[in-house]
Amino acid sequence: MIKKLSTLLILVLAVGCMASCLMLASCSKPSSLESNPHIAGNEFSSYVKLDQEDLKPEEYYTSLRQGESSVARYLETPYGIYNLDSDRYIYYSEKGNTKYVKLCNRPDCNHNTADCNAYTGAYKIGYYKDKIYYTSNNSLSCMDMDGTNHMVLKTLYDFPDPNLGYFHNGYYYYIVTKGGTPGSPGNVDNNLYRVKIDDNSKPEIILTDDIILDAQMFFVVDDNIYLTIYNYVNSPGCYLYSFSIETEALSKITDYWSGYGAVYHNEDYGYCYRANEGIYKYNVATNEITLEKEIKFDNHGICGVKFYPDYIYLDHECNEDPRVNPTQEQVLYIYDWDFNLIDSIKFDHVVPNRIGGFVTDVGDYIIYSSNWGEKPDYYIDKSEIGTGNLMFHKIED
């Protein structure tokens, strides 16, 4: 059920809202990550540098990745891949399917304390103009791409409450969640804020409305923001609203949409998976919603759908027994954008008593983790899709 999926995602987000900020030194230009043979398990096989051969448009790296397993914890940048684990350390991987190492090359560091370059105290990270930005409750900080030169930049608000937010094209957008999680009865701030991350400006309010108190997630697309709002009357599901930053017009699109983990929005369309119904498409120009692909399961369990340029991924967690970890039994179904089923594969590597599964798509590979609290450790080579030889490959330490 979508309600179960939303609850699971909120638990992941709530854990991240408890970290405090580490205040360190100043920002400067990125430098190379050199090998450190004295620190076992942290030897860099390469160094952080621009990949000039496969550069994508800047917005590819700086905008929200809507299909991630957790909001703003995984970055694809021109310099490589960065992943924030539940202990607030950043790991670096050159390609996403290659070895993940803590982002620190100090020979005197054991990489297990708060003075490690890889440690941030953060629960959200973002990329913009050759810097990694991160937030810890009410503070905004930055660091160089190699983990050096941390600096606290701004205080977002005067109290240590957590927030639901992410980095998007040079801004940090956020909702203050005084109650601890999105949609909590304890939330009292009905504003949606944003702040420019690379100058001295202060946060600004871009929307004030009581729907913010029940917000499950919001998606910035050009000058529009789509908000999924908990629907406590006709659960499962969410209300879908749109807000124009330019005209300040707020309108309800539908009473029955889905939340983060089962939706995608771009400038022309919105897509969502409705529990045991299928994939729906919202046409921005006509305001129409149509069923594009009927998908039903005898044992529905929990389903999440991730929409990426090459494929649509439906992650089916099959077990409906509330006493059982739902991620222990999961199957990935892979569809093309004509909604044809191309392939499927079972993921049975989740660590007992932990939650794990799909992390992201990084172009040539689909990244998985046996424990979402730690670095990714499995991947699918997308060239194997549809060949009959689809398998999970281990990311070696």
N, C-alpha and C positions, 0 to 999 in steps of 0.2 A: 504494500500500500504506500501511496505517496506520503501519507501522514507518518508512517513508520520511517520512511527514508528521511523525511525532514527532521524527525526526532534524532535519528542517528547522526545526521550532519551537524545538528545543533550541539550535540554532546561533544563532537570533535572541535567545533568552534569555541565552546565554553571553556574547554581545557586551556586553549590558547589565550583566553582573556585574563589569565591569572598572573602572567609574567610581569616583572618590573623592569624598568629601563636601566641599561648599563651606560654610564656617561664616560666617554673616553676623549681622544685627542682630535686633531683637525684633519680636514679633507684635502687631498691633492690629486694629481694625475695617477692613473693606474700603473702599477709596476709588475714585473714578471714574478711568477711563482716558481721558485727553483726547488730542486729535489732536496730532501732532508733525510739522508740515510740513517740518521741517528734515532729517528722516531718511528718505531715499528708500526705498520698499518697506515702510515700517512705519507708515503713516498710519492711525490708527484711524478707521473710519467710524462707530463707535458706542462706548459705554463699558460697562463691566461693571456690571450692575444686575440685581436680581431680576426674573424674568419672572413677574409676578403673574397674568397671564392664563392661563398654561399650567403652573401648578405641579403637580407629581406628588408622591406620598407620599415622605417622606424616604428610605426604604429603596431607592427606585428609583435614587437618586443615590449612595447610600453602599455598596451591595452590589456584589460582584464581577460584572462583565459577562462571562458565561461564553463568549460567542461571539466575542470579540475575536481579531484576528489575532495579537496579542501581549499577554501578561498585564500588566494595570495600566499601560498606556501611553496610554490614551484615556479622557477623562472627559466625561460628560454631567452638567451641574450646573444648578441653578436660575439661574445667572449666564451660562450659555453653555457652549461646548465648549472643552476643553483637550486638547492633544496633545503628548506628549513625543517628540522626535525622537532619532535615534541620537547626536547631538552633545550631548544633555542640555539642550537649550533647550526651553521650553514655548511652544507656539503657541496663540493664542486665536482662536476663530471664533464669531460670534454664534449661528449656526444649524447649523453643521456642513457645510453646502453653500455657505457664504459664505467670503469671503477669510480665510485664516489668516495672522496676524501675530504676531511675537514679543511676548511678554507684558512689554513694557517701554515706558514713556512718558517716559523721561529724555531731555531735549534734548541732553545732552552725551554720549550713548552711541552707539557705532556698531553695537551688538548682535552683536558678533563676539568678545567677550572674556568672561572668567569674572566680571567685575564687572557684567555686564548683569543687570538684574532678572529676565530670562527664563531665565538659566542656573541650573541646580540641581546639576549633578554627579550627578544621580539616575538610577536605572534603573527605579523604580516610583513612581507617583503615585496619590493617592486624595483623595476629597472627604469632609469631615465638618464640619458646623456652621460654615459660612462660612469655611472654611480649606482650602487645598490642603496635603496632607501628602506627604512624599517620603522615600525611603530611598536611602542610598548605602552599600552593603556593611553595616557594622555600626552605622550611625547613623540616627536618625529626626529629621526636621526639618519645619518648617511655614512657610507664607508666606500673605500675604493674597491675596484673589482677583484683585487687580490686579498681582500680581508683587512687591509691596513687602514690607518687614518680614520678611525671612527670619530664622529662628532654629533652632538645633540644640536639640532637646528631650531626647533620650535616647541612650544607647549601648546597643545591643541585646545585644552580647557583646564580649569583650575582645580579639578578634583580627580581622584584616581580611578574613576569608573571605566569599565571596558567599553569597547565600541565594535560595531559591525562595519567594516570598511575595506577598501582596497585601493591600490594605486592604479591610475588610468591616465595615460597621456599627459604626464606632468603634474597631475593633481592627486591628492588623497581625498576620496569621498568617504563619508562616514556618518553613522547614526550612533548616538550615545546610548548604550544599553545599561542603564543603571541597575536594572533587575538581573543583570548577569548574562542573559541570552536574548536573541531576537524574539520578539513577541511576548516577553515576560510581563506579568502583571505589574512588576516593579518599575517598568520603564515609564519615565515621566517627561522626557524631552521629546517633543514632537517635531523636531527639526531635522532636515537632511543638510549636512554641511559639505563643503569642499575647501581645500587649501592648496595653493600653489606650493610645490615642494622645493623649488630651486631659487626662491627669492625671499625677501623679508616681509612679505605680506601676511596678514592675519587671516584666519578662517572666515568664510562668508556663509551665510544661510542661503540656500538656493530653493528650499521648499519648506513650508510650515503647514502641517495638517495632522489631524489626529490619526490618520491611517499609518503614520510613521510608527506609532506606538505598537502596532501589530505587524510591522514589516517583517517578512521572512527573508527577503533579499531585494536588491535593486540592480538594474543593468543599464549602464550609460552607453548609448549608441548615438554618436554625433551630438546633436543638440537635444536629443530626447532621452528621457529616463523611463524605463519600464520597471514598475514596482510590483512584486508579488506579495500580497497581504493575506495573512492567515484568515481562512473562512471557517469560523467556529460553528456556524449554523449548518452548512452543508459540507461537512468534512467527509472524506479527504479532499484536498485541493486548496487552491488559493484564488482570491480575487486578483485580477490583473488590471493595473492602472497605467496610464501613460502621462508623462509630464513634459511639457516643452520648456526648456531653459530659456528660449528666446521670447516666447509669448507668455510664459508663466501659466499656461492653460493646463488644468488637471482634469482627466476624464477617466471614467471606468470603462474598460473594454469588455470584460466578461466576469461573471461570478464563478466560473469554473475553469481555472487554469492549473498549472503545476508550479512547484517551487524549485529552488536551486538543486541541481542534480538531475533534473528531467526537463530542462528548458534551454532554449537558445534564441537570441534576438540579434538581428542585423538591421540595416537601414530599410529593407524592403519587407521582411517577413519575421514572424515569430513562430517558433516550433515548441511543442510540448508533448510529453507522453502522459496520457491519462491512464490511471491504474486499470489494467485488464480491458482496455478499450483499444488503444493504439496511439498513433502519432497524428497530432492535429497541427494545422498550419494557419497562422493569422496573417492576412494580407493587409499591410499598413495602408495601401492606397484605397482599398475598397472597404476596409473594416470588417471583412468577412472571415469566418473561421470554418475550416473544412477538415474532415477526416481524410488523411492522406494514406494511412496504412493501418488496417485493423490488426492488432496483435493481442492474443489472449492465451492464457496458460491455465491448465487444469489446477495446478498448484501455483498460485501467483506469487506468494512470498513478497519480496521487495524487489522492485525494478527501478533502476536508474538509467537514463539515456543521455549520452554525450554526443554532441553534434560537432564534427570537425570537417575541414575542407574535403578530405578524401572519402571519409566514411562516417556512418552513424553507428555508434556502439550502444547496444542494449545489454546492460549488466543485470542478469537475473539471479537474485539470491533466493534459492528455491524453498528453503525450509520455513514454514509458517508457525512452527512451534516457538512460543515466546521464551521458552527455557533454553533454547539453543542459539548460539551465536550465528546470526544470519549469514555472515560472510564466510563461514566455514564451508558452505556448499553453494558455489556460484558458477554460472556459465556465461560466457561472453558471446553474444550474437552480433555479427557484423553485417550491416546493410550498406548498399550503395545509395546514392541520392535519388535514384528512381524507386527506392524502398524495396529493392530486391534483396533477399537474404543471400549473402555470398559465402559465409563460413561461420563456424562456431567452435568454441573450445572451452573446456572445463578448467577452472583454476582451483587447484586443491593444495596450495602451498601456504595457506594462512596459518600463522603461529597460533597454537592452542591458547584460548582465553585472550586473544587479541583480535582487532578488526583490521582487515586489509583488503587489497584488491586493486582495481584500476586506479592509476594515478593521472596519466595524461597521454597525449599523442604529441610526439616531437618531430613529425615529418616522416622519417623512414621507420620509426619504431613506436610501439605502444608500450608504455612503461607501467609496471605493476610493482606492488610492495606486499610482502607477506605480513607486514605490520606497519600501518600508516603512521605510527609514532616514530618510525625510524626511516633510514634512507631506503630508496627503491632497491630491489634486488632481483627482479625478473623483467624480461622484455619479450615482445613479439616482433619478429622481423616482418614488416608489412609486405615484403616481396613474396612471402610464403602464403599470403591470403589467397584462397581459391585454388591452391595447387594440390590439396590433399595431404600436405606435409606441415600444416600449421602446428606450432609447438611453442612452449615457453622456454626461453633460454635463460640461464643463470648469469647475472651480472657478477663477475668474479671480484673478490676482495683483493 
